[in-house]
Amino acid sequence: MPPTEVTNVIQPMKMLRCGVMFLALTAAATVSASEDARYQAVSALGELNGVALQCKYLDQVRRMKAAVVDHAPKERSFGLAFDQATNDSFLAFVRSGVGCPPHESLERQVGHQIDRMAEAFAAR
C-alpha cells in the first residue's frame, strides 16, 4: 500500500479511537458527578440527623434512617457518609449553643432532603 493510502486508513481510526475515549471519559465524569450528588444528599440528611438527635426528635431520626435504608444502595460508604455527617453535625450543634428548631420546621427540612436523596438515587 502506498503511504497516502495507509494515512487515509490510519487517520479515521485515530479519530474513532479519540471519539471512543472522549465518550468513555464523558461517561466516567457523569457517573462521578451523579455519585457526588448521591453522597451529598446522604450527607445532608446526616446533618439534619445530628440536629434531630440533639433535639430528641426521635421520630425524625427514625424517618431519616429508614429513608437511607430505602433509597441508598446497601454499600458501606453511604452508611459511613451518613454517620460521619451525623456525628459532625451533632458536635457542631452542641458547640454552637443554638436552640432547637421547631419540630415542624425540621420535619419539613427532613421531608425536602429525603425527596432530594430519592431523586439523586433514582437518577442512576
Backbone hydrogen bonds in HBPLUS format (Angstrom, degrees):
<---DONOR---> <-ACCEPTOR-->    atom                        ^
c    i                          cat <-CA-CA->   ^        H-A-AA   ^      H-
h    n   atom  resd res      DA  || num        DHA   H-A  angle D-A-AA Bond
n    s   type  num  typ     dist DA aas  dist angle  dist       angle   num
A0005-GLU N   A0002-PRO O   3.04 MM   3  5.52 126.5  2.34 111.6 124.5     1
A0006-VAL N   A0002-PRO O   3.22 MM   4  6.58 154.9  2.29 152.5 160.0     2
A0007-THR N   A0003-PRO O   2.99 MM   4  6.23 161.2  2.03 151.2 155.9     3
A0008-ASN N   A0004-THR O   2.96 MM   4  6.15 149.9  2.05 140.0 148.4     4
A0009-VAL N   A0005-GLU O   3.13 MM   4  6.38 132.7  2.36 138.8 150.1     5
A0009-VAL N   A0006-VAL O   3.11 MM   3  5.20 134.4  2.33  97.8 110.1     6
A0010-ILE N   A0006-VAL O   2.85 MM   4  6.07 164.3  1.87 157.7 162.4     7
A0011-GLN N   A0007-THR O   2.97 MM   4  5.82 169.2  1.98 149.4 152.6     8
A0013-MET N   A0010-ILE O   3.04 MM   3  5.12 116.8  2.45  99.2 115.4     9
A0014-LYS N   A0010-ILE O   2.91 MM   4  6.23 153.9  1.98 159.1 166.9    10
A0015-MET N   A0011-GLN O   3.03 MM   4  6.32 159.6  2.08 152.9 158.5    11
A0016-LEU N   A0012-PRO O   2.90 MM   4  6.07 153.9  1.96 144.2 151.3    12
A0017-ARG N   A0013-MET O   2.91 MM   4  6.11 161.2  1.95 148.4 153.3    13
A0018-CYS N   A0014-LYS O   2.91 MM   4  6.15 156.1  1.97 148.3 154.7    14
A0019-GLY N   A0015-MET O   2.93 MM   4  6.13 152.2  2.01 143.9 151.8    15
A0020-VAL N   A0016-LEU O   2.91 MM   4  6.20 155.9  1.97 152.1 158.3    16
A0021-MET N   A0017-ARG O   2.97 MM   4  6.20 160.1  2.01 147.5 152.9    17
A0022-PHE N   A0018-CYS O   2.90 MM   4  6.07 155.0  1.96 145.5 152.6    18
A0023-LEU N   A0019-GLY O   3.00 MM   4  6.24 159.7  2.04 147.2 152.2    19
A0024-ALA N   A0020-VAL O   2.95 MM   4  6.19 156.4  2.01 147.9 154.7    20
A0025-LEU N   A0021-MET O   2.89 MM   4  6.12 160.9  1.93 151.7 156.4    21
A0026-THR N   A0022-PHE O   2.86 MM   4  6.04 156.4  1.91 149.2 156.4    22
A0027-ALA N   A0023-LEU O   2.89 MM   4  6.05 158.3  1.93 147.3 153.1    23
A0028-ALA N   A0024-ALA O   2.93 MM   4  6.15 156.6  1.99 145.3 152.1    24
A0029-ALA N   A0025-LEU O   2.90 MM   4  6.11 154.6  1.97 145.8 152.5    25
A0030-THR N   A0026-THR O   2.95 MM   4  6.16 152.2  2.02 145.6 153.3    26
A0031-VAL N   A0027-ALA O   2.92 MM   4  6.16 160.1  1.96 150.6 155.7    27
A0032-SER N   A0028-ALA O   2.89 MM   4  6.06 157.9  1.94 145.3 151.9    28
A0033-ALA N   A0029-ALA O   2.88 MM   4  6.07 156.2  1.93 145.1 151.4    29
A0034-SER N   A0030-THR O   2.94 MM   4  6.16 161.1  1.98 149.9 154.9    30
A0035-GLU N   A0031-VAL O   2.82 MM   4  5.93 147.5  1.92 144.9 155.0    31
A0036-ASP N   A0032-SER O   2.87 MM   4  6.10 155.4  1.93 147.0 153.3    32
A0037-ALA N   A0033-ALA O   3.01 MM   4  6.27 154.8  2.08 143.6 150.3    33
A0038-ARG N   A0034-SER O   3.05 MM   4  6.29 148.4  2.15 140.5 148.3    34
A0039-TYR N   A0035-GLU O   3.03 MM   4  6.36 162.2  2.06 153.0 157.1    35
A0040-GLN N   A0036-ASP O   2.86 MM   4  6.04 159.3  1.90 153.3 159.6    36
A0041-ALA N   A0037-ALA O   2.97 MM   4  6.08 153.6  2.04 141.3 148.2    37
A0042-VAL N   A0038-ARG O   3.01 MM   4  6.26 160.7  2.05 150.1 154.9    38
A0043-SER N   A0039-TYR O   2.86 MM   4  5.99 160.6  1.90 148.3 154.3    39
A0044-ALA N   A0040-GLN O   2.84 MM   4  5.97 156.3  1.90 146.5 153.0    40
A0045-LEU N   A0041-ALA O   3.12 MM   4  6.32 151.8  2.21 141.0 148.0    41
A0046-GLY N   A0042-VAL O   2.96 MM   4  6.24 147.7  2.06 142.2 151.9    42
A0047-GLU N   A0043-SER O   2.88 MM   4  6.24 144.0  2.01 147.7 157.4    43
A0048-LEU N   A0044-ALA O   3.26 MM   4  6.60 155.5  2.32 143.2 148.1    44
A0049-ASN N   A0045-LEU O   2.93 MM   4  6.19 144.8  2.06 141.1 152.1    45
A0050-GLY N   A0046-GLY O   3.01 MM   4  6.33 145.6  2.13 147.1 154.2    46
A0052-ALA N   A0048-LEU O   2.90 MM   4  6.18 163.4  1.93 152.5 157.6    47
A0053-LEU N   A0049-ASN O   2.86 MM   4  6.05 152.6  1.93 148.7 155.5    48
A0054-GLN N   A0050-GLY O   3.15 MM   4  6.34 165.2  2.18 144.1 147.7    49
A0055-CYS N   A0051-VAL O   2.91 MM   4  6.11 153.5  1.98 152.0 160.0    50
A0057-TYR N   A0052-ALA O   2.86 MM   5  4.92 157.3  1.91 148.1 151.2    51
A0056-LYS N   A0053-LEU O   3.10 MM   3  4.96 154.2  2.17  99.4 107.2    52
A0060-GLN N   A0057-TYR O   2.97 MM   3  5.56 129.6  2.23 112.7 124.6    53
A0061-VAL N   A0057-TYR O   3.13 MM   4  6.51 149.5  2.23 143.8 153.1    54
A0062-ARG N   A0058-LEU O   2.96 MM   4  6.16 167.2  1.98 150.2 152.1    55
A0063-ARG N   A0059-ASP O   3.04 MM   4  6.18 152.3  2.11 135.7 144.0    56
A0064-MET N   A0060-GLN O   2.89 MM   4  6.09 158.9  1.93 150.0 154.1    57
A0065-LYS N   A0061-VAL O   3.04 MM   4  6.27 167.8  2.05 155.3 158.6    58
A0066-ALA N   A0062-ARG O   2.95 MM   4  6.08 161.3  1.99 149.4 154.8    59
A0067-ALA N   A0063-ARG O   3.00 MM   4  6.21 148.2  2.10 140.5 149.4    60
A0068-VAL N   A0064-MET O   3.00 MM   4  6.33 156.9  2.06 153.1 158.2    61
A0069-VAL N   A0065-LYS O   3.03 MM   4  6.28 164.3  2.06 150.9 155.2    62
A0070-ASP N   A0066-ALA O   2.81 MM   4  5.98 153.4  1.88 146.3 154.4    63
A0071-HIS N   A0067-ALA O   2.90 MM   4  5.95 153.4  1.98 150.0 155.6    64
A0072-ALA N   A0068-VAL O   2.93 MM   4  5.32 152.3  2.01 136.4 145.5    65
A0075-GLU N   A0073-PRO O   2.67 MM   2  5.46 135.5  1.87 109.7  94.8    66
A0078-PHE N   A0075-GLU O   3.19 MM   3  5.81 134.3  2.41 114.5 123.9    67
A0080-LEU N   A0076-ARG O   2.87 MM   4  6.11 158.0  1.92 156.5 163.3    68
A0081-ALA N   A0077-SER O   2.98 MM   4  6.11 152.9  2.05 139.4 146.7    69
A0082-PHE N   A0078-PHE O   3.02 MM   4  6.24 159.5  2.07 147.3 152.2    70
A0083-ASP N   A0079-GLY O   2.91 MM   4  6.11 166.1  1.93 150.1 154.2    71
A0084-GLN N   A0080-LEU O   2.81 MM   4  5.90 164.4  1.83 152.3 156.7    72
A0085-ALA N   A0081-ALA O   3.05 MM   4  6.10 163.7  2.08 144.0 148.8    73
A0086-THR N   A0082-PHE O   2.93 MM   4  6.08 151.5  2.01 144.8 153.5    74
A0087-ASN N   A0083-ASP O   2.90 MM   4  6.14 167.0  1.92 153.1 155.7    75
A0088-ASP N   A0084-GLN O   2.92 MM   4  6.09 170.4  1.93 154.3 157.2    76
A0089-SER N   A0085-ALA O   2.95 MM   4  5.92 160.5  1.99 143.3 149.3    77
A0090-PHE N   A0086-THR O   2.87 MM   4  5.98 161.5  1.90 152.7 158.2    78
A0091-LEU N   A0087-ASN O   3.05 MM   4  6.25 171.2  2.06 154.4 155.9    79
A0092-ALA N   A0088-ASP O   2.97 MM   4  6.10 160.5  2.00 147.0 153.1    80
A0093-PHE N   A0089-SER O   2.83 MM   4  5.93 156.2  1.89 149.8 156.2    81
A0094-VAL N   A0090-PHE O   3.01 MM   4  6.25 157.5  2.06 148.7 154.6    82
A0095-ARG N   A0091-LEU O   2.98 MM   4  6.19 165.2  2.00 150.7 154.6    83
A0096-SER N   A0092-ALA O   2.94 MM   4  6.04 144.6  2.07 141.5 151.1    84
A0105-SER N   A0102-PRO O   3.03 MM   3  5.31 121.1  2.39 104.5 119.1    85
A0106-LEU N   A0102-PRO O   3.10 MM   4  6.48 164.2  2.13 162.1 165.9    86
A0107-GLU N   A0103-HIS O   2.85 MM   4  6.02 156.5  1.90 151.2 158.9    87
A0108-ARG N   A0104-GLU O   3.00 MM   4  6.24 151.7  2.08 143.5 149.5    88
A0109-GLN N   A0105-SER O   3.04 MM   4  6.36 162.2  2.07 149.7 154.6    89
A0110-VAL N   A0106-LEU O   2.82 MM   4  6.04 159.1  1.87 154.1 159.8    90
A0111-GLY N   A0107-GLU O   2.98 MM   4  6.19 160.2  2.02 144.4 149.8    91
A0112-HIS N   A0108-ARG O   2.95 MM   4  6.21 160.8  1.98 153.0 157.7    92
A0113-GLN N   A0109-GLN O   2.91 MM   4  6.12 161.2  1.95 149.3 154.8    93
A0114-ILE N   A0110-VAL O   2.81 MM   4  6.01 154.0  1.88 154.4 161.5    94
A0115-ASP N   A0111-GLY O   3.06 MM   4  6.28 159.3  2.10 146.3 151.5    95
A0116-ARG N   A0112-HIS O   2.97 MM   4  6.27 156.2  2.02 147.3 154.1    96
A0117-MET N   A0113-GLN O   2.88 MM   4  6.10 156.5  1.94 146.4 152.6    97
A0118-ALA N   A0114-ILE O   2.88 MM   4  6.09 162.0  1.91 151.5 156.6    98
A0119-GLU N   A0115-ASP O   2.98 MM   4  6.21 156.2  2.04 148.5 154.5    99
A0120-ALA N   A0116-ARG O   2.99 MM   4  6.23 155.2  2.05 144.9 151.8   100
A0121-PHE N   A0117-MET O   3.05 MM   4  6.34 154.1  2.11 153.4 159.2   101
A0122-ALA N   A0118-ALA O   2.90 MM   4  6.01 141.4  2.05 141.9 153.4   102
A0123-ALA N   A0119-GLU O   3.04 MM   4  6.09 137.0  2.24 145.4 154.1   103
